[in-house]
Amino acid sequence: MNKIIKNVLTKMENTGYEAYVVGGYVRDLLSGIFSYDIDICTNATPKELLTIFPNASSKNLGGIEFKIKEYHIEITTYREEIKYKGRKPVEFNYINNLVIDLQRRDFTINAICMNSKGEIIDLVGGIDDLSDLKVKMIGNPEEKIKEDPLRILRGIRIATLINFNLDTNLYKEIAANKDLVLTLSNTRIKEELDKILLSKNVKRGLNLLNDLGILNLLELTNWQDIIPVKNLEGMYAQIKINYDLPFTKVEKSNIIAIRRIINNGLIDKSIIYNYGLYISLVAGEILNIDKKEINKLYKSLPIHTKKDINIKASDIVKILEIDYSKKVSIILKDIENLIINGKIRNKTSDIEKYIKEHKSEW
């Protein structure tokens, strides 16, 4: 067992409390995957936890969180959830019973526990489902989904990430209750979609979402030929989604730019200059263009921004003996394109010569 995790568990046990690692960390560890997100459950109350870890921050629904080196640790008190409002438990009791606490959780493979000795405690059949490569709900799938519809997308996301199947009963209940996805906030929907799109098993995840009818709900199309890349904006650029997801202005701009390049199907000096190296590299990966070639083209650019042009608007006004107008911007744009395409050198003398020779055209 990792020393940092062992020390946290031991510190709690030495204070007189139970403590178990639970959730995705244990699931992934048993699958040969390592994680830095650690969930711990305990019979210590949030107030008692803060006396053990005074530098921790309080978290919602009873618990604390803190970081040790690269590890993000969340510790929650055993609880029994009584009433939900929306998808949040609004009534719950702290309890002193691990078995009852595990019953409130979502999937069996997320409820396998590990103690400070590294011993595995499985009270819900998670080990068997892990062996069967199956995502199975704890308790009644219909009730659990209606309690918290996010479990629909969480189940699909987990099945995607670890390449598992949904349990037959869970699959049926997700299909029957898929419309509940639309009761979720667009932020929550995007968070789950992000993780599915960045998974190496993205096509499996999208097929699962499609088979269950969820892609239709989100009006997500053009996904069949998606090419997996590690850039989220690059993934969204390859699909069409009419559901209102909370992208930032920068994200929207980048997605549109990447989409334009991949629709164009090539990357040249003009593309790299106009869209920048970052956008070009993302689009290049989708188009299967060697990033070395893109970097080489970028380095060969005579200018990288308009500010690099060795002439100013005021110089053009003097040379042509004209007033400032839209014409000056048109001339600067013409010069910019000529320099990028290697038609004239980015030297003041060369640019002035070009302007004088084409004076009659303007």
N, C-alpha and C positions, 0 to 999 in steps of 0.2 A: 504494500500500500504506500501511496505517496506520503512523504513525511509531513508536508504541510497539512494535508487533510487529516492525517492521523493525530497530529498535535491539536487540531481544533476539536476533534471528537473526544480525545483524551482529556482535554481541559474541561469540557462539559461534564464528562463522566466523573472526573475527580471532584467536581463541585456537587455531585449527587444526582445528576440528571441522565436520562437516556438520550442517546444521540445516534442517528443513522444517516448515512448518505443515501439518497433516494432519487429516482427520476432518471433523466437522460444520461447523467454521468455514468451510473451503474450499467444501464442498458448498453451504452456505447463501449464501456470498458469490457464487457462480456462479449462484445462483437469485434473486439480488436481495434476500437477507435478511441483516441484520447481527446479529452475535452478539458477546458479550463473553467467551465461553469459548473459550480458545485451547489447542489440543493441538499440541505440537511433538515431532517425533521426531529422534533424533540418534545418532551413533556414540560420543558421549561417555558414559562410565560415570557412575553416580550420584555416585560419589566425586569425579570430575572436575567434574561439574556443580556440586557444592557449593563448589568452589574458584572457579567463575565467578560463582555467585550465593550467597554465603555466608549471606544472610538467608532463604534458602528453607527449606521444610520437606521432609523426606523423605516419599515416598509408597510404597505397596505396589507390589510387582512391579517395582521398579527405576526410580526417577525422583524428580523434585522438583516442588514446586508453590509458587506465590507470587502475590501480587496487585500490580498496578501500576495505581493509580487504580481505575477500574471493571472492569478486565480481570482475569480469573482465568486464570492461565497454568499449564499442566501440561507438563512436559518428561520424556519417557521415552526410555530407551536402546533402540536396535534390539535385538530379541531373537528367538530361535527357541524356541517352546514345544514341549516334548518329551512331557510327561505331565500329564494332568488328574486331579484328584481332586474329585468333585462337579462344580462348574463353575469350579474354580480351577486354574490351571496350577501344579503343585507342583514341576515340573522344567523349567528353561529355561536357555538360554545367552545371554549377551550376545554380540552379533555386530557385524560391521562391514560390513553389507550391507543397504541399504535395500530391495532387491527381496524378500529373504527375510522381512524384518520386515513388509512389506505383505501378504504371503501369509497371515500369522497373523490378520489383521484380519477383520472380519465382512463388510461389504458394500462393493461396488466404489465406490459414491458416497461412502463414508466413507474411502476410501484415495487420494483425489486429493491431491497435494502442491503446495505453493507455496513457492518460495525467497525469499530476501531481496530479489530484484529484482521480485517480484510475478509471476514466470513460473510457469506451471502445468506440473506434471510428472504425467502420467497413465500408470502402468505396469500398470494392471489393467482398463482399459476403462471406467473410471468416467464419463468425459465422454460416451461414447455412451449409457450407461444413464441419465445425467442428462437427455440430450436426449430419450430414449425414455420419460422419466417412469417409470423402473423401479427397484425395489429388488431387486438381484441379489446373491447370496452369492458371495464369493471362494472358489473351490475347490468341493469337494463339499458341497452343502447338508446332506445327511444326516449326514455326519461332523461338520460344523461345529455343527449343532444338538445332536448327542449330546455333543460336547465341552462345550458351554455352552447349556443349554436356554433361558437368558434371551434368546438371540438370536431365539427365536420371538416374544416380546413386543416386543423392540426393533425387529424388522423391521416388525411391524404398526404400532407407534407411529410409526416414521419415515414409513411409507407414509401414515399418517393426517395427521401434521403438515404434510408437504409435498405432500399430495394426489397421491401416486404409486401405481402398481400394484405388486403383488408379482410378481417373475419367475415364470413358469409352473412351473419346477422347484422353486423355493423354496416356492411355494404348496402343491405336492403333498407336499413333505417336511414342511412344518408340519402339514398335515392328517393325515399318517401318524404323526407323532410328537407330536401335541398333548398327550397324557397326560403328557409330560415337564414340562409347565408346573407340575404338582402337586408336582414335586420341588424347586421353587424356594421360597425363604422367603416367608412372607406379606408381609414388608416389601418385597422386590423386586417382587412381584406388584403391590402397592399403588402403588409408585413409578411403574411403567409405566402402570397404570390411571389414576392421577392425571393424567399428561401427556396421555393420550388423551381423558379427560373434559374437560380444559381447552382442548382444541384446537377451533378454529373448525370443523374437519371431524369433530367428534365422532360424528355420525351415520354417517359413512363408516367410521370406526374400529370402532364397535359392530357395524355390519353385517358388517364383515370378521371380527371376533371371533366373531360368530354363525355366519357361513358356514363357518368353520373348526372349529366345535364347541367353542370355548374358553369361550363364555358358559355352556354347559351344564356344563362342568367346574367352573366357579366358582359355579354355581347363581345366575346373575345374570339377573333377569327385569324386566319392567315398564320396558323401556328404549326401546321403539319410539316413544313420544311425547315423548321427552326434549326439553326446551327449553334450548338452550345459554345458560349464564350464566357469568360470569367467576369465580364463587365456587365453590370445590371442594365445600364442605359443601352448597351448593345443588344441585350436580350429583348427589351421592350421595343426597340427600333424594328425588330423583325416581326412583331405581331401587331394586330389592330385590336384595340379595346375601346369600346364606347362608354364603359362604366367610368364614372368620375373618380379617378384615383388621385391622391394628394401629392402630385409631383411639384417640385419647386420650379421656379421660372428657368433656372439654369438647366435642370434635368429635362424639362420640356424642350428647351432650345437644342440641347445635345441630342436628344432622341430624334428630333426632326432632322437635324443635320446628318446624323449617321444614316437615317433612313434614305435621305436624298442620295447620299454617296453610294449605298448598296444598290439602290434602284438604278443608278447611273452605270454601275458595274465596273468602274475603273477608278484608279487613283493616279493623277499626274501632278505636275508642279502647281498648276492652277488650283486644283482641289486642295492640296496641302496648304498652299498659301491662304486660301479663302476660309478654310475650316480649321486650320491649325493641326499640329502634330498629334495631339491626344485623340481628337475625333477621327483623324485619318488612320491612326493605328488600330482603333477599335473597329472601324469599318473594314480595314484591311484584313483583320483576323477573320471576319465574317466572309469576306470575298476570297480568302485563302491566298492573300498576297503577302509575301515574305516581309516581315517588319524591318529587316535589314535594308531592303530596297526602299521602303518608305522613309526610313531614317536617312538613307543616302540622298534621296531626292530632297528631303528637307534641308540637309546641310548644303546642298548645291544651289539652293535658292539665293539669288543675288540680294533680295530683300525679304524680310519676314513680316514687316508691317509698313503701313503708309509713312510712318515717321522716319523710316530708313531711306526714303527717296531723297536724293540730293538736290532737291529744288523745292521752293515754297510757292504758295499761291501768290505772294507779293512779288516774287521774281517773274512769274508768268505775266502778271499785270503790267510790269515795267517793260518786259520784252515786247509784248504785243500792243502796248500803249492803249490799254482798255480799262474800263471800270470793273470793279468786282461784280461778278454775276454768276449765274448757274454755269455759264460757259467755262469758267475757270475750273470748276469741279469736274466737268466733262473732260477737259484737257488733262487734268491730273489723273483721272481714271484711265485714260488712254495711255498715258506715260507709264502708269503702274503696270498695266497689262503687257506692254511692250518689254518692260524690264524683266518681268517674271518669265516671259516666254523667250528671253534672250535676243530680242530684236534690236534693242539698244542697251548700251552699258549704263550702269548707275553712276555715271560721272556727270558733274554739273555741266561741263563743256559739251559733252555729247547730247545731253538733254536740251540745253539751250540751242544747239545747232539744229536739232530735230524740230523744235518749236518754230524757229525762224524759217526753216525750209517749208513748213506746212502752215505758215501764217495765213496764207490766202484761204485755206480750207476752214479757218475759224472766223 
